[in-house]
Amino acid sequence: MAESMKQKYFKWSLVSVSSILASLIFLFPLLAATIYSLKGKNGQGHSFDNYLWLVHQDGFFPNLFITLKLAVLAAALNLVLMVPTMVYLNLKGQRFKSIVDFICILPLIIPVVSLAIGAQVAMPSLLQNTEYELVFFFVVIALPYTYRALDTSLQTVPLKTLVEASRSLGASWTRTIIRVIVPAIRGGITGALFLTFALSIGEYTITSLLHWETFPTWTVVAAQQNILGAIAISVFSFVGAVILLGTIALVSRKSSSRVEVEE
Amino acid sequence: MEEVVDSRSVRRLKTNRWTGALPLLPFFAFTGFFLLWPVIAVTIRSLKGNKNEWTLANYRPIIHSGPYFHAFVTSIKLSLVTSVIGAFIGALFAYVVVKYAHGKFGAVLDSVSAVFANSGGVPLAFMFVAAFGVEGIVTTVLKSLGWDIYAGHFTIFSFTGVVMVYSFFQIPLMVLVFKPAISGLRKEWSEASINLGATHFTYWRRVAIPILLPSFIGAFFLLFAGGFSAYATARALTVGTVPLVPIIIGTLVDGNVISDQANLGDALAVGMIVVATVAMSGYIWAQRAAAKWRNQ
């Protein structure tokens, strides 16, 4: 009895201490930035001026458009490259798994700054002259996350059985992948897709070191004129990211729970 | 006769091995060109002098004391401090989340920490300026309560400021990385040790902590590598007031600082790869040690 009382105390104090700590560390800066961004002209009153200021800046829509375009391309290229690779690895290429696994961890090991410098040295000028070169590096940066997302999801489905069934019914490989495997690992694919997209729209390091202008680099330049506007856009992109990733979490939870039910 | 058969079957095995890799060709070609080739190219150029001759001269400023050596020290110090803070507070949060946050609330916390862990970008810097800048909300509130945080040496653009900002993404990263290890603690283990007469304290000291330790160390190394490589936040926040290696590389690339050694930036970039590789080897080693428990 005394033991369980003690445990309750322990639990209560642990939860409250970490809640207070968490709100100090995370909630306060977020709240402060939100309040700050809603300040009116000359710090008087409250308004959405700072949010509107940004929208009215010259580079807003062009840069937003470029960023979205690059992010969509990166997410698409990522899937085209990684879905067949991961399916093959889990189906027949088991002995190559450790090397692919290792290569996919490399982007976490190689600092993005170093990769950017290397890209400047190594990429042919044909590629360096177009902003589309960023797409390839966004895919590289997303590799560690894509690998995990797809691998986890592939391991939860009976891949061999699905493929044998589909093939013996006369479906081609392409058809098997598109009609059977892709729907089965929907959760992992959505996860990989959104992660690549989210990483790409926020990417700053490679973009700025290769001297391209996208939405994040443009924000930094805009901030030099109006720090309030920069804070507003920061709050906006943060809240946007929470909503985006929250949606992914709920979507992938749903699809993974469905697989569990079927098994 | 037998030998011939043998060598033929060996050859068949070999061709199988290569054709087996064929579907992976796009992957290897892609990562070879966009990941490995840049690293090789920057390493080669870092070994070339101004007249394209082979030399180690570019590495000299890193090893000898001076601004570049100092930058490496500052970068490593920053990563150490923020990953210690991140590892301990993050481990506490991970424990509380695993133990007490279930269902939908747990899923929401998961995605929130994923956002925060990946937030080490430009927005984070501006948010901290809004909170802890000279006219920031938190600064103003604390001042009205009688605590002027700017009375001493503190500014948000200093080393301490960068530590605060980095902790903001290091702690949630720790939660993400360390949560699986805590979930892996089996209830049977604590029950067994309690049944054998151990107190909770003994269970933690003798069972839980030894099991969690490799994962903890591994996560620490991962945080270290992440903090060491981070660029965007520090760049947007400090504009060079804190000398960090990535920032210095950035100024060299932008041509804001001219060095008499043309390929110094390449040597700094390779130096960063070396430090990050050491940290990640620690991570991989610790992961292996941790996997020992998970597979049983």
Interface residues (C-beta under 8 A of the other chain):
Chain A: Q7 K11 L14 V15 S18 L21 A22 I25 F26 F28 P29 L30 L31 A32 A33 I35 Y36 S37 L81 M82 P84 T85 Y88 L89 K92 G93 R95 F96 V100 I103 I105 L106 P107 L108 I109 I110 P111 V112 V113 S114 L115 A116 I117 G118 A119 Q120 V121 A122 M123 F136 F137 V139 V140 L143 A198 L199 G202 Y204 T205 S208 L209 P216 T219 V220 A223 I227 A230 I231 I233 S234 V235 S237 F238 A241 V242 L245 G246 I248 A249 L250 R253
Chain B: G20 A21 P23 L24 P26 F27 F30 T31 F34 L35 L36 W37 P38 V39 I40 A41 V42 R45 I89 L92 F93 Y95 V96 K99 Y100 A107 V108 D110 S111 V112 A114 V115 F116 N118 S119 G121 V122 P123 L124 A125 F126 M127 F128 V129 A130 A131 F132 G136 I137 V138 S167 F168 I171 P172 H200 L222 A225 G226 F228 S229 Y231 A232 R235 A236 V245 P246 I249 G250 V253 G265 D266 A269 V270 M272 I273 A276 T277 M280 I284
